[in-house]
Amino acid sequence: RRRRPRCATMAGAELPLRFQPFSSSVDVSFWQELGVRKLHAWKLDARPRPIAGFFAAAPHPRLPSTLAVRRESFVPAAAAAGAVADVDDDEAAVVAAAAATAAPHEVVVPGVVINVNTAEEFKSIDKKALLAEAGGRIWRAIGAEARGDGSDGGAGGASGEGAADVVDALVDPAQLARFVLVSFADLKNHRFVYWFGFPALAPAPAPTLAAPPAPLSAARAAALR
């Protein structure tokens, strides 16, 4: 009988680095809040709005980690209607407000929601371009420290963000987990259609592991010896 190659016993340097895909979770309170904002604030304005997601690592290796959105993903409505008119478009304010409500096991990550006005717009929107733009922000955040000036090295971006808008990933690692949410809210029929996008960088050649994967408990025990 021909023996199958034993990939699990390959040298650590030959093992490819893999990432666990996210699983999205939308609480009904998120749609309730989005509906209120569309009716009373956004109306037909479909530009991207910053929101926050709540990432939680899976309790079991066979379960996917979850990125959830809920009412607290938006900046509080009272603040949005206050003296700072643009607070609803302020990513830092949105993330800070969400962090104040996050559970101890959750990590707050930045994202955007684009709520279109028709089902046709939802079908035709360029999701690939949205992922590329979000991925570009991740890449610029990774390189901010190396450049030393927070610029994007001339790469630019569809959002037109400048050097002041780039947050160093070493300062805020949550910048590495950005996401995109496109939605269409049929408020008359209480129907919501949505699509999540989680951009991931794919460098070439693919990175490999320096050592085989090991449980965190084993690494912690080794460090305490």
ZAMARGU-4260 file (C-alpha; in steps of 0.2 Angstrom, whole numbers, plus 5000, padded with zeros to 4 digits):
<rodrens>
0) 5000/5000/5000 | 5007/5017/4995 | 5010/5028/5011 | 5003/5045/5011 | 5015/5060/5014
5) 5016/5065/5032 | 5013/5083/5031 | 5011/5086/5049 | 5029/5080/5053 | 5037/5092/5040
10) 5050/5104/5046 | 5042/5119/5054 | 5049/5131/5041 | 5039/5121/5028 | 5022/5123/5036
15) 5012/5136/5028 | 5004/5150/5040 | 4986/5148/5040 | 4972/5159/5047 | 4955/5154/5054
20) 4941/5162/5044 | 4929/5173/5054 | 4911/5169/5056 | 4899/5184/5056 | 4885/5187/5069
25) 4872/5200/5068 | 4861/5204/5083 | 4843/5210/5079 | 4847/5226/5089 | 4860/5231/5075
30) 4846/5231/5062 | 4834/5241/5074 | 4847/5254/5076 | 4852/5254/5058 | 4834/5257/5053
35) 4832/5271/5065 | 4847/5280/5058 | 4842/5277/5040 | 4825/5285/5043 | 4830/5300/5054
40) 4848/5303/5049 | 4856/5295/5034 | 4840/5294/5023 | 4846/5291/5005 | 4865/5295/5010
45) 4874/5278/5006 | 4891/5283/5009 | 4902/5271/5021 | 4899/5274/5039 | 4911/5268/5053
50) 4905/5255/5064 | 4913/5243/5077 | 4913/5224/5077 | 4916/5213/5093 | 4928/5199/5090
55) 4928/5184/5101 | 4940/5169/5100 | 4931/5152/5098 | 4930/5142/5115 | 4934/5126/5105
60) 4947/5123/5091 | 4933/5116/5080 | 4922/5131/5081 | 4925/5147/5071 | 4929/5163/5079
65) 4915/5176/5078 | 4914/5194/5074 | 4898/5201/5080 | 4889/5218/5077 | 4875/5224/5088
70) 4867/5241/5093 | 4883/5246/5102 | 4892/5245/5085 | 4886/5262/5082 | 4891/5278/5091
75) 4877/5282/5104 | 4863/5291/5095 | 4863/5305/5109 | 4881/5308/5105 | 4878/5308/5086
80) 4864/5322/5088 | 4875/5332/5100 | 4887/5347/5097 | 4899/5337/5086 | 4889/5335/5070
85) 4901/5323/5062 | 4904/5311/5077 | 4894/5298/5067 | 4908/5298/5054 | 4922/5298/5067
90) 4929/5280/5068 | 4939/5284/5084 | 4923/5289/5093 | 4914/5274/5087 | 4927/5262/5092
95) 4929/5271/5109 | 4911/5270/5113 | 4910/5252/5108 | 4925/5247/5119 | 4916/5254/5134
100) 4903/5241/5132 | 4913/5226/5126 | 4914/5211/5137 | 4931/5206/5144 | 4933/5192/5131
105) 4929/5203/5116 | 4941/5214/5106 | 4933/5229/5097 | 4939/5231/5079 | 4935/5245/5066
110) 4924/5242/5051 | 4912/5251/5039 | 4894/5249/5034 | 4887/5254/5017 | 4868/5254/5018
115) 4862/5255/5000 | 4845/5261/4995 | 4839/5247/4983 | 4841/5228/4980 | 4849/5232/4963
120) 4862/5243/4971 | 4866/5229/4983 | 4868/5216/4969 | 4879/5228/4958 | 4890/5236/4971
125) 4909/5232/4968 | 4912/5221/4983 | 4930/5217/4977 | 4934/5235/4977 | 4928/5237/4994
130) 4939/5223/5000 | 4954/5230/4991 | 4951/5247/5000 | 4950/5239/5017 | 4965/5228/5014
135) 4974/5244/5008 | 4971/5252/5025 | 4977/5236/5034 | 4993/5237/5023 | 4996/5255/5027
140) 4994/5252/5046 | 5007/5238/5045 | 5019/5250/5036 | 5016/5266/5046 | 5030/5262/5059
145) 5043/5257/5046 | 5040/5273/5036 | 5040/5283/5052 | 5028/5296/5045 | 5011/5287/5044
150) 5010/5290/5025 | 5004/5277/5013 | 5021/5278/5003 | 5011/5285/4988 | 4999/5271/4987
155) 4984/5282/4990 | 4967/5275/4993 | 4949/5276/4987 | 4944/5284/5003 | 4957/5298/5000
160) 4964/5296/5018 | 4980/5306/5022 | 4994/5302/5034 | 4985/5308/5049 | 4971/5295/5046
165) 4984/5280/5046 | 4984/5272/5063 | 5000/5261/5067 | 4996/5243/5069 | 5009/5241/5083
170) 4999/5254/5093 | 4982/5247/5089 | 4983/5229/5083 | 4964/5230/5080 | 4968/5239/5063
175) 4973/5222/5057 | 4955/5215/5058 | 4945/5227/5048 | 4929/5222/5040 | 4916/5228/5027
180) 4897/5226/5029 | 4886/5230/5014 | 4867/5230/5018 | 4850/5234/5010 | 4836/5238/5023
185) 4819/5235/5016 | 4810/5244/5031 | 4793/5242/5024 | 4794/5223/5024 | 4806/5222/5039
190) 4818/5213/5028 | 4837/5215/5028 | 4850/5208/5016 | 4868/5209/5020 | 4886/5204/5015
195) 4901/5203/5026 | 4919/5205/5019 | 4935/5201/5029 | 4950/5207/5020 | 4966/5197/5022
200) 4983/5201/5015 | 4991/5187/5004 | 5010/5190/5003 | 5020/5181/4990 | 5028/5169/4994
205) 5017/5163/5007 | 5024/5165/5025 | 5029/5149/5034 | 5030/5144/5052 | 5046/5145/5061
210) 5040/5130/5072 | 5025/5118/5073 | 5009/5125/5081 | 5008/5122/5100 | 4995/5126/5113
215) 4996/5142/5122 | 4997/5133/5139 | 5012/5124/5133 | 5021/5140/5128 | 5016/5148/5144
220) 5023/5134/5154 | 5039/5134/5145 | 5041/5153/5148 | 5039/5151/5166 | 5052/5138/5169
</rodrens>
